[in-house]
């Protein structure tokens, strides 16, 4: 099973990809993921795109080659893995970063650069989970509260079972809501939150894990209601601004079946976080962010939620969010799941990861003090996924550190 979320680049220009450096050509044309749908961003296309494709953008200027600060063994190990294992998929790679104890030790860009942003797909889910943890610490909600408690304006859309779903169940993907399929989550049209609630459950809440993007969007709606702020505004205040993640200006198109597609503007944007027809930033995907910004998220969690001496995320939240709370029965990102983080291993070492469709990953191996970020180009031939990079961490990076 593959993780889900994409849209892509319609610019009609071509990247030349070469290892370790930026090449002076503009990006190649990507196939729009809504091709074959009756209309751009039609009802089913919007949420299907949420699962199958993530807006993939290109910067408007050509970045200069960035130097790599590399410890010899780790850098050589990464290069060797890329050269020997990617094969046909080599054209999809965009960036690989490795940090050790908070310091960048491997930095590789392939026809890209540190300033360029791209769709991070379902890594967005881990960001939303982090915002939930901060909101809990501020007293806005608890993980034991139910949908009926937290979305009172939507109470008429809930049957008794849905009304009793808790935040904990949404975070762990055990709410019993419909799982994503290969064609994406269930299609939504004009009232995403209301439609999710009215659709109901497919199994009793708490019974088992089912990877469900609609659960993540309900978390976004809960945050808006609980904090009384737009999701991006809250995220800027408590997470993005303190981390130094530049989100201004932000492209926030409303994905509405009756409105023109925002593809070209999305591709041209730096930071982006589209919204549903009610104006709620999408909780399951579509954020655009740079690879160094993703590394900040990983380093924040490696440090137990501390950033530059400030406890941005409660340490106990970091611990529980990245703990093996539920068994995924062999899910694509790991054998266990926490609070919108996959819980896995790297060799003999415990690890956890934020994972997005097409090979987006932020993997943390705490006892080795490393964070690995990989970002890819996403198009109609997605030959990379997170398992490629998990294999790189396990077979190429970890052995170098184990040998020290």
C-alpha positions in Angstrom: 0.0 0.0 0.0 1.3 3.5 -0.7 0.8 6.6 1.2 -1.4 9.2 -0.6 -1.5 12.9 -1.6 -0.4 14.7 -4.8 -0.9 17.3 -7.6 1.8 18.2 -10.0 3.7 20.7 -12.2 2.1 21.9 -15.5 4.8 24.4 -16.4 5.9 22.5 -19.5 9.6 23.0 -18.9 12.3 20.4 -18.2 14.7 19.7 -15.4 18.0 18.0 -16.1 18.9 15.9 -13.1 22.5 15.3 -12.1 23.9 14.0 -8.8 24.8 16.4 -6.0 24.3 19.7 -7.8 21.8 22.0 -9.4 21.8 22.1 -13.2 20.8 25.2 -15.0 17.6 24.1 -16.6 14.0 24.6 -15.6 11.8 21.8 -14.4 10.3 19.3 -16.7 6.5 19.0 -17.4 4.6 16.8 -15.1 1.3 15.1 -15.9 -1.6 16.8 -14.0 -3.1 14.2 -11.6 -6.7 15.3 -12.4 -6.3 14.2 -16.1 -9.1 11.9 -16.9 -11.5 13.5 -14.4 -14.5 15.2 -15.9 -13.4 18.7 -14.7 -10.4 20.2 -12.8 -10.8 19.8 -9.1 -14.2 18.3 -9.5 -15.7 16.8 -6.4 -14.1 13.4 -6.6 -10.9 14.7 -8.1 -10.2 16.9 -5.1 -10.1 14.3 -2.4 -8.7 11.6 -4.7 -5.9 14.0 -5.4 -5.5 14.2 -1.7 -4.6 10.6 -1.7 -3.1 9.9 -5.1 -1.2 13.1 -5.9 0.2 16.2 -4.2 0.6 19.6 -5.7 4.3 19.4 -6.9 5.8 22.8 -7.5 8.9 24.3 -8.9 10.6 27.5 -7.8 10.5 30.4 -10.3 14.2 30.9 -10.1 17.1 28.6 -10.7 18.9 27.9 -7.4 22.6 28.0 -7.2 24.5 24.8 -6.4 24.6 24.3 -2.6 27.7 23.0 -0.9 27.5 19.7 1.0 28.8 19.5 4.5 29.5 15.8 4.7 31.2 13.5 7.1 33.1 11.2 4.7 31.5 7.9 5.7 27.9 9.0 5.8 28.1 11.0 2.6 29.8 8.3 0.7 27.3 5.8 2.1 24.4 7.9 0.9 26.0 8.4 -2.5 26.7 4.7 -2.9 23.1 3.8 -2.0 21.7 6.3 -4.5 24.0 5.1 -7.3 23.5 1.4 -6.7 19.9 1.1 -5.7 17.6 3.7 -7.3 17.8 2.5 -10.9 14.9 3.9 -12.9 13.7 5.8 -10.0 16.8 7.9 -9.9 15.0 10.7 -11.8 12.5 11.1 -9.0 15.0 12.1 -6.3 15.1 15.7 -5.2 16.9 16.1 -1.9 18.5 14.0 0.8 19.6 15.6 4.1 21.1 13.9 7.1 21.6 15.6 10.4 23.6 14.2 13.4 22.9 15.7 16.8 21.2 18.7 15.1 24.1 19.4 12.6 23.7 18.8 8.9 26.3 16.2 7.8 25.0 15.2 4.4 23.3 17.5 2.0 22.4 16.4 -1.5 20.2 18.3 -4.0 19.3 16.9 -7.4 18.3 19.6 -9.8 16.9 21.4 -6.8 18.2 23.6 -3.9 17.6 24.4 -0.2 15.2 27.2 -0.9 12.9 25.3 -3.2 9.6 24.1 -1.7 7.6 21.1 -2.8 4.5 19.1 -1.7 5.2 17.1 1.4 2.1 15.0 1.0 1.1 13.2 4.2 4.0 14.5 6.2 1.3 17.2 6.8 -0.4 14.7 9.1 2.5 14.7 11.5 2.5 18.5 11.5 -1.2 18.6 12.4 -0.6 16.1 15.1 2.1 18.3 16.6 -0.3 21.2 16.6 -2.9 19.1 18.4 -0.2 18.3 21.1 0.5 22.0 21.6 -3.2 22.8 21.7 -3.7 20.1 24.4 -0.8 21.6 26.4 -2.5 25.0 26.2 -5.8 23.6 27.5 -7.8 24.0 24.3 -8.8 20.3 24.2 -8.0 16.8 25.5 -7.4 13.6 23.6 -10.4 12.0 25.4 -12.9 14.5 24.1 -15.3 13.4 21.4 -16.4 14.8 18.1 -19.7 15.8 19.7 -17.8 17.8 22.3 -15.4 19.5 19.9 -17.5 20.0 16.7 -20.9 21.1 18.3 -22.0 22.9 15.1 -21.8 19.6 13.2 -23.7 17.6 15.8 -26.6 17.1 13.4 -24.3 15.4 11.0 -23.2 12.7 13.5 -24.9 9.4 14.4 -24.2 8.3 18.0 -21.2 6.2 17.0 -19.5 9.0 15.2 -20.4 11.5 17.9 -18.5 9.3 20.4 -15.2 9.1 18.4 -12.3 10.6 20.4 -9.3 12.7 19.4 -7.1 9.8 20.5 -8.9 7.5 18.0 -8.5 10.1 15.2 -4.8 10.5 16.0 -4.1 6.8 16.0 -6.3 6.0 12.9 -8.5 3.8 14.9 -11.7 5.9 14.6 -13.4 3.3 12.3 -13.7 5.8 9.5 -13.2 4.7 5.9 -9.6 3.8 5.0 -7.9 5.3 2.0 -7.8 3.1 -1.1 -5.5 3.1 -4.1 -7.7 5.7 -5.6 -7.6 7.9 -2.5 -10.0 8.6 0.3 -13.7 8.9 -0.2 -14.7 11.7 -2.6 -15.9 14.9 -1.0 -17.6 17.9 -2.6 -18.9 21.0 -0.9 -18.8 20.4 2.9 -15.9 18.1 3.6 -16.3 17.9 7.4 -20.0 17.4 7.2 -19.7 14.8 4.5 -17.1 12.9 6.5 -19.3 12.8 9.6 -22.4 11.8 7.7 -20.7 9.0 5.9 -20.1 7.4 9.3 -17.9 4.5 10.3 -17.1 1.2 8.6 -16.0 -0.6 11.7 -16.4 0.1 15.4 -14.1 2.9 16.8 -11.1 1.5 18.6 -11.3 -1.9 16.9 -8.2 -1.6 14.7 -5.9 0.6 12.6 -7.1 1.8 9.1 -5.1 4.5 7.4 -7.6 7.3 6.9 -6.9 10.7 5.5 -10.4 11.9 6.5 -9.4 11.4 10.2 -6.6 13.8 9.7 -8.9 16.5 8.2 -11.2 16.2 11.2 -8.3 16.9 13.4 -7.7 20.1 11.4 -11.4 21.1 11.9 -11.1 20.4 15.6 -8.1 22.6 15.9 -9.9 25.5 14.2 -12.9 25.1 16.5 -10.8 24.6 19.7 -8.3 27.4 19.2 -10.7 29.9 17.6 -8.1 30.6 14.9 -7.5 29.6 11.3 -5.2 26.6 11.3 -2.3 28.4 9.5 -2.5 31.3 11.9 -2.3 29.0 14.9 0.5 27.0 13.3 2.5 30.1 12.6 2.2 31.3 16.2 3.1 28.1 18.0 5.3 26.1 15.5 6.3 27.6 12.1 7.5 31.1 13.3 9.4 29.7 16.3 11.2 27.2 14.0 12.0 29.9 11.5 9.9 28.3 8.8 8.9 31.0 6.3 5.2 30.8 5.5 4.7 34.3 4.1 3.2 34.9 1.7 1.1 31.7 1.9 -0.9 30.4 -1.0 -4.2 29.0 0.4 -6.5 28.2 -2.4 -10.0 26.9 -1.6 -10.4 23.5 -3.3 -13.9 23.9 -4.5 -15.5 21.8 -7.3 -17.0 25.0 -8.8 -13.8 27.0 -8.9 -10.9 26.9 -11.4 -7.9 24.8 -10.6 -5.2 26.6 -8.7 -2.4 24.5 -10.2 -0.2 27.2 -11.8 -0.4 29.5 -8.9 0.4 26.6 -6.5 3.4 25.7 -8.5 4.7 29.3 -8.4 4.1 29.6 -4.7 6.8 29.2 -2.0 4.8 28.0 1.0 1.3 26.7 0.4 -1.5 25.1 2.4 -4.8 24.8 0.5 -8.1 24.8 2.2 -11.4 23.0 1.9 -14.6 24.7 0.8 -15.3 25.9 4.4 -11.8 27.5 4.6 -10.1 24.9 6.8 -6.5 24.1 5.8 -6.4 20.5 4.7 -5.3 18.3 7.5 -4.0 15.4 5.5 -1.8 16.9 2.9 -0.9 19.6 0.3 1.5 21.6 2.4 4.5 22.9 0.4 7.8 23.1 2.4 11.5 23.0 1.8 13.7 20.0 2.7 15.6 22.1 5.3 12.3 23.0 6.9 11.4 19.4 7.2 14.7 18.8 8.8 13.7 21.3 11.5 10.7 19.3 12.3 12.8 16.1 12.7 15.4 17.9 14.8 12.6 19.3 17.0 11.3 15.8 17.7 14.8 14.4 18.2 15.3 17.1 20.9 12.1 16.1 22.7 10.2 19.2 21.5 12.9 21.7 22.4 14.1 24.3 19.9 16.8 26.8 20.8 16.2 26.3 24.5 12.4 26.6 24.3 10.0 23.8 24.9 7.8 24.2 21.8 6.1 20.8 22.0 5.6 19.1 25.3 8.2 16.4 25.9 5.5 13.9 27.0 3.6 14.6 23.7 6.7 13.9 21.6 7.1 10.7 23.5 3.5 9.4 23.2 3.1 10.6 19.6 6.1 8.5 18.5 5.3 5.5 20.6 3.9 2.2 19.2 0.3 2.8 20.2 -1.4 0.6 17.7 -0.4 -2.3 15.4 -0.7 -1.5 11.7 -0.7 -5.1 10.6 2.3 -4.5 8.3 1.3 -1.0 7.2 3.4 0.7 4.5 5.2 3.0 6.9 6.0 0.7 9.8 4.5 -2.0 12.0 3.2 0.5 14.5 1.6 3.9 14.6 1.5 6.6 17.2 -0.2 10.0 16.9 0.1 10.5 13.1 3.7 9.3 13.2 4.8 5.9 11.9 6.8 3.9 14.4 9.4 1.7 12.9 13.1 0.6 13.3 16.4 1.1 11.6 18.5 -2.0 12.0 18.5 -2.7 15.8 17.5 0.9 16.6 14.0 2.2 17.3 12.9 4.9 14.9 9.9 6.9 13.9 8.9 8.7 10.7 6.6 11.2 9.1 5.8 9.8 5.7 4.2 11.2 2.5 3.3 9.7 -0.8 6.0 9.3 -3.5 8.9 9.1 -1.1 8.6 12.1 1.3 10.1 11.2 4.7 11.4 12.6 7.9 12.9 9.7 9.8 14.4 10.0 13.3 16.6 7.5 15.0 16.9 8.8 18.5 19.6 6.7 20.1 22.0 7.5 17.1 21.0 11.2 17.2 20.2 11.3 13.5 17.4 12.7 11.3 17.1 11.8 7.7 14.9 13.8 5.3 14.2 12.8 1.7 12.1 14.7 -0.8 11.2 13.5 -4.3 9.7 14.7 -7.5 6.2 13.3 -7.9 4.7 12.6 -11.3 2.7 9.9 -13.1 5.4 7.3 -12.6 6.0 7.2 -8.8 8.8 4.7 -8.6 10.0 5.9 -5.2 8.2 5.5 -1.9 9.2 5.8 1.7 10.5 2.2 1.8 13.4 3.2 -0.4 14.6 5.8 2.1 13.9 3.5 5.1 16.1 1.0 3.4 18.8 3.6 2.9 18.7 4.5 6.6 18.8 0.9 7.7 21.4 -0.5 5.2 23.6 2.5 4.4 23.5 5.1 7.2 23.0 3.1 10.4 25.9 0.6 9.7 28.3 3.5 9.4 27.3 4.8 12.8 27.2 1.4 14.4 30.9 0.9 13.3 32.1 4.0 15.1 
